[in-house]
Amino acid sequence: MTNTGSLANLKIIDASRVLGGPYAGQVLADHGADVIKLEPPTGDETRGWGPPFLGDAASYFLGLNRNKRGIAVDLSQEMGRELLLALLEDADVLIENFKTGTMERWGLGQEELSRRFPRLIHCRVSGFGADGPMGGLPGYDAAIQALCGIMSVNGEAGGQPLRVGLPVVDMVTGLNAALGIMMALNERAASGKGQFVETSLYDCGVSLLHPHLPNYYLSGKVAGPSGNAHPNICPYDTFATGTVPIFLAVGNNRQFAALCAVIGRPDLPDDPRFSDNSRRNINRDALKELLEAALSPFDCAELSERLIRAGVPCGAVRSIDQVIADPHTIHREMVVDIGEYRGTGSPIKLSRTPASYRLPPPAFAQHSAEVMAERALDPDSYRQVLPGLDPEPQAKRKA
């Protein structure tokens, strides 16, 4: 497939592993960047985070490394670090998430990279950043959810704190990394200079606490789990119907009036208890009881279709398989197939230079010889730091 993406002129070395960094790399790769994924001799550990597997890679790895070419380099050896420097000669961006201090110990800290490659954008994804009381310490998504208070506001009202059921901190950190890279590239266009970009899981986790932090800043009240209900908006919750639950996300009086008209309770907006959002919030328990009584005769699927076309944001609570089978999901090109590989499409839609899906996630060290040849580097000279240059059979690696 021809690469016509908006980032087709960018060359990126993605030396990151697991989620945040690889996700940032995939976001940029989907929009045309030439991303070379540089793995350690043991491979990105998410290759083993299965089942399920496709070839030598678990689904977890496959979800984060599309449109990249793969090379493996042993950076613990001096020759491996020399090879990385050779790869950076024509690179625009380096993404890495090595433990803080590792690059510096290798003689590849930001000061040295900036001296050698003044136009390079060096992006580091870390747990807590390099400085501060927790600087340099390791972090994983779930632990950061706990530390940042995300778990404290997630779960049923009165229940125990609960981890959000997807790696939201890792993914937002990856998105912020991609955004930071684009900011630095934009600034480089004017200054001609690269810079260091850092996103940490801790910072990104704290940044997600909306509206709980703004509420706390003004009220001093510490939020707790509230189930599906919104702390500031009502009705904004799951509600029982005659079949499966529906989620109503009513953000203003017009939407509330439309909801009440469809469900046969046009009188409710005139009730002083429910006349505006503030009063609906105060009387949310009474309102929920009245709404669920009115919703009880309705089929959820039919009702949600009527409501959303009447301007009321809502949706049936659906399972993963239902989402993938939905015609709108398919129409929006959110399911991507490349041979045996199936992945999730880019949510960023550009009118002239859309995302493209050119390469499935690489097998371990799949493109080592190709990448070396492009740079006129002799593979034999670096063979001792190029594990997988002669790839083993996939079945053997998986075993």
LINZI-V303706 format. One record per backbone hydrogen bond with DSSP energy under -0.5 kcal/mol. CO is the residue of the C=O (numbers start at 1). NH is the residue of the N-H. E is the energy in kcal/mol with one decimal. If there is no record, write none. Layout:
co=CO nh=NH e=E
co=CO nh=NH e=E
This chain:
co=2 nh=4 e=-0.9
co=5 nh=8 e=-1.6
co=7 nh=10 e=-2.3
co=10 nh=34 e=-2.8
co=11 nh=92 e=-3.1
co=11 nh=93 e=-1.7
co=12 nh=14 e=-0.7
co=12 nh=36 e=-2.8
co=13 nh=15 e=-0.9
co=13 nh=95 e=-2.8
co=14 nh=38 e=-2.5
co=17 nh=19 e=-0.6
co=19 nh=23 e=-3.0
co=20 nh=24 e=-1.9
co=21 nh=25 e=-2.5
co=22 nh=26 e=-2.3
co=23 nh=27 e=-2.3
co=24 nh=28 e=-1.9
co=25 nh=29 e=-2.4
co=26 nh=30 e=-2.8
co=27 nh=31 e=-0.7
co=28 nh=33 e=-1.9
co=29 nh=32 e=-2.1
co=30 nh=356 e=-2.4
co=31 nh=7 e=-3.2
co=33 nh=35 e=-1.1
co=34 nh=12 e=-2.9
co=34 nh=36 e=-0.6
co=35 nh=37 e=-0.6
co=35 nh=69 e=-2.5
co=36 nh=14 e=-2.7
co=36 nh=38 e=-0.7
co=37 nh=39 e=-0.7
co=37 nh=71 e=-2.8
co=39 nh=73 e=-2.3
co=40 nh=43 e=-2.1
co=44 nh=47 e=-2.4
co=45 nh=48 e=-1.7
co=46 nh=49 e=-1.3
co=46 nh=61 e=-0.8
co=47 nh=58 e=-0.9
co=48 nh=50 e=-2.2
co=49 nh=60 e=-0.6
co=52 nh=59 e=-2.2
co=54 nh=57 e=-1.6
co=57 nh=54 e=-2.9
co=58 nh=62 e=-2.1
co=59 nh=63 e=-1.8
co=61 nh=64 e=-1.8
co=61 nh=65 e=-0.6
co=65 nh=68 e=-0.8
co=65 nh=362 e=-0.6
co=67 nh=35 e=-0.6
co=69 nh=37 e=-3.4
co=70 nh=367 e=-2.5
co=71 nh=39 e=-2.7
co=73 nh=75 e=-1.2
co=74 nh=77 e=-1.2
co=77 nh=81 e=-1.8
co=78 nh=82 e=-2.1
co=79 nh=83 e=-1.9
co=80 nh=84 e=-2.0
co=81 nh=85 e=-2.1
co=82 nh=86 e=-1.8
co=83 nh=87 e=-2.3
co=84 nh=88 e=-1.8
co=85 nh=89 e=-0.5
co=86 nh=89 e=-0.9
co=87 nh=90 e=-0.6
co=88 nh=91 e=-1.0
co=92 nh=121 e=-2.7
co=93 nh=13 e=-2.7
co=94 nh=123 e=-3.5
co=95 nh=15 e=-3.0
co=96 nh=125 e=-2.1
co=99 nh=102 e=-2.7
co=101 nh=105 e=-2.4
co=102 nh=106 e=-1.8
co=103 nh=108 e=-3.4
co=104 nh=107 e=-1.5
co=109 nh=113 e=-2.8
co=110 nh=114 e=-2.7
co=111 nh=115 e=-1.7
co=112 nh=116 e=-2.5
co=113 nh=117 e=-3.3
co=117 nh=120 e=-2.0
co=118 nh=194 e=-3.5
co=120 nh=122 e=-0.7
co=121 nh=94 e=-2.7
co=121 nh=123 e=-0.7
co=122 nh=124 e=-0.5
co=122 nh=197 e=-3.0
co=123 nh=96 e=-2.4
co=124 nh=126 e=-0.5
co=124 nh=199 e=-2.1
co=126 nh=201 e=-2.5
co=127 nh=202 e=-2.3
co=129 nh=136 e=-3.0
co=132 nh=135 e=-1.7
co=134 nh=137 e=-2.0
co=137 nh=128 e=-0.5
co=140 nh=144 e=-2.3
co=141 nh=145 e=-2.6
co=142 nh=146 e=-1.7
co=143 nh=147 e=-2.5
co=144 nh=148 e=-2.9
co=145 nh=150 e=-1.0
co=145 nh=151 e=-1.8
co=146 nh=149 e=-0.9
co=149 nh=153 e=-0.7
co=150 nh=153 e=-1.1
co=151 nh=154 e=-1.2
co=151 nh=162 e=-1.3
co=153 nh=226 e=-0.6
co=154 nh=162 e=-1.5
co=155 nh=227 e=-2.8
co=156 nh=159 e=-2.8
co=166 nh=168 e=-2.8
co=167 nh=171 e=-2.4
co=168 nh=172 e=-2.3
co=169 nh=173 e=-2.4
co=170 nh=174 e=-2.2
co=171 nh=175 e=-2.3
co=172 nh=176 e=-2.8
co=173 nh=177 e=-2.1
co=174 nh=178 e=-2.4
co=175 nh=179 e=-2.5
co=176 nh=180 e=-2.9
co=177 nh=181 e=-2.5
co=178 nh=182 e=-2.1
co=179 nh=183 e=-2.2
co=180 nh=184 e=-2.4
co=181 nh=185 e=-2.5
co=182 nh=186 e=-2.2
co=183 nh=187 e=-2.2
co=184 nh=188 e=-2.3
co=185 nh=189 e=-1.5
co=186 nh=190 e=-0.6
co=187 nh=190 e=-1.1
co=187 nh=191 e=-2.5
co=188 nh=192 e=-2.9
co=195 nh=122 e=-1.8
co=197 nh=124 e=-3.0
co=199 nh=126 e=-2.0
co=200 nh=204 e=-2.3
co=201 nh=205 e=-2.7
co=202 nh=206 e=-2.4
co=203 nh=207 e=-2.1
co=204 nh=208 e=-0.9
co=205 nh=208 e=-0.8
co=206 nh=209 e=-1.7
co=208 nh=210 e=-2.2
co=209 nh=213 e=-3.2
co=211 nh=215 e=-2.5
co=212 nh=216 e=-2.2
co=213 nh=217 e=-2.9
co=214 nh=218 e=-1.5
co=215 nh=219 e=-2.8
co=216 nh=220 e=-2.1
co=221 nh=223 e=-0.6
co=225 nh=158 e=-0.6
co=226 nh=229 e=-1.6
co=235 nh=250 e=-2.5
co=236 nh=230 e=-1.5
co=237 nh=248 e=-2.5
co=239 nh=246 e=-2.6
co=245 nh=317 e=-1.5
co=246 nh=239 e=-2.9
co=246 nh=248 e=-0.6
co=247 nh=315 e=-1.6
co=248 nh=237 e=-1.4
co=249 nh=251 e=-0.7
co=252 nh=256 e=-1.9
co=253 nh=257 e=-2.5
co=254 nh=258 e=-2.2
co=255 nh=259 e=-2.5
co=256 nh=260 e=-2.4
co=257 nh=261 e=-2.1
co=258 nh=262 e=-2.0
co=259 nh=263 e=-2.0
co=260 nh=265 e=-3.1
co=261 nh=264 e=-0.9
co=265 nh=268 e=-1.6
co=267 nh=270 e=-1.3
co=267 nh=271 e=-0.5
co=268 nh=271 e=-1.4
co=271 nh=274 e=-2.4
co=272 nh=275 e=-0.6
co=276 nh=280 e=-2.6
co=277 nh=281 e=-2.5
co=278 nh=282 e=-1.7
co=279 nh=283 e=-2.0
co=281 nh=284 e=-1.2
co=283 nh=287 e=-2.2
co=284 nh=288 e=-2.5
co=285 nh=289 e=-1.8
co=286 nh=290 e=-1.9
co=287 nh=291 e=-2.8
co=288 nh=292 e=-2.6
co=289 nh=293 e=-1.6
co=290 nh=294 e=-1.8
co=291 nh=295 e=-2.3
co=292 nh=296 e=-1.1
co=295 nh=242 e=-0.8
co=295 nh=298 e=-1.8
co=298 nh=242 e=-2.2
co=299 nh=303 e=-2.7
co=300 nh=304 e=-3.0
co=301 nh=305 e=-1.6
co=302 nh=306 e=-2.0
co=303 nh=307 e=-3.0
co=304 nh=308 e=-2.4
co=305 nh=309 e=-1.5
co=306 nh=310 e=-0.8
co=307 nh=310 e=-0.7
co=307 nh=312 e=-2.6
co=308 nh=311 e=-1.1
co=311 nh=313 e=-0.7
co=313 nh=249 e=-2.6
co=315 nh=247 e=-3.0
co=316 nh=318 e=-0.9
co=319 nh=323 e=-1.8
co=320 nh=324 e=-2.1
co=321 nh=325 e=-1.6
co=322 nh=326 e=-0.7
co=323 nh=326 e=-0.9
co=326 nh=330 e=-1.8
co=327 nh=331 e=-2.8
co=328 nh=332 e=-2.3
co=329 nh=334 e=-2.1
co=330 nh=333 e=-1.9
co=334 nh=345 e=-1.5
co=336 nh=343 e=-2.9
co=338 nh=341 e=-2.0
co=341 nh=338 e=-2.6
co=343 nh=336 e=-3.1
co=347 nh=349 e=-0.7
co=348 nh=350 e=-0.6
co=353 nh=6 e=-0.7
co=356 nh=358 e=-0.6
co=359 nh=67 e=-2.7
co=363 nh=366 e=-2.2
co=365 nh=368 e=-1.3
co=367 nh=371 e=-2.9
co=368 nh=372 e=-2.2
co=369 nh=373 e=-2.4
co=370 nh=374 e=-2.0
co=371 nh=375 e=-1.0
co=372 nh=375 e=-0.5
co=372 nh=377 e=-2.7
co=373 nh=376 e=-1.6
co=377 nh=379 e=-0.7
co=378 nh=381 e=-1.0
co=378 nh=382 e=-0.7
co=379 nh=382 e=-1.1
co=380 nh=383 e=-0.7
co=382 nh=385 e=-2.3
co=383 nh=386 e=-1.4
co=385 nh=74 e=-2.1
co=386 nh=389 e=-1.5
co=389 nh=391 e=-0.7
co=393 nh=397 e=-2.0
co=394 nh=398 e=-2.8
co=395 nh=399 e=-1.8
